[in-house]
Amino acid sequence: MCTVRSEAGIASAAWTGWLSDAPLKPLADILGADPNPFPLLIVAYAVRRMPYVARSAAAGLQQTSVSMEEAAWNVGASRWTTLRRIVLPLIAANLVAGALLSFSFSMLEVSDSLLLAQRERDYPITKAIYVLYDRLGDGEQVAAAMGVWAMALLAVTLLAANAVIGRRMGALFRA
């Protein structure tokens, strides 16, 4: 029984030793003395903005005809091949538009940024605007300028999503 414990201890030490020398450890380390909030921010943004992509994909799927899938099945294509060669190319514009919307709204997310980014070097744009507003002298002007840049980013991504989808932006959110 002592040999089992020692082998487990050796395996555990080897595993933690490998983790401490991993090349991407600084990017993925969310615990410890110097935590990195970016993995948590990515998960938080993805979870909160996933409905944009899902709704966009649902709108694309409702616009595609089932007869194209049935035709592929009739000539012997599997469900995976039908999805990969027929359905995904038909809804690709919807997926790209949903991803652009999700990205643009995630860039301007305030609540997750305020809670998860605690060090100045890790601040996303919204937390930087919040902190710069309190700067003495020109803080309000700098924060306002960054807010204008953030609105310009949002406008550009909305226009890009509109161009990709190829129709009015309101049609993206209709059933």
Secondary structure, 3 states (H helix, E strand, C coil): CHHHHHHHHHHHHHHHHHHHCCCCHHHHCCCCCCCCCHHHHHHHHHHHHHHHHHHHHHHHHHHCCHHHHHHHHHCCCCHHHHHHHHHHHHHHHHHHHHHHHHHHHHHCCCHHHHHHCCCHHHCCHHHHHHHHHCCCCCHHHHHHHHHHHHHHHHHHHHHHHHHHHCCCHHHHHCC
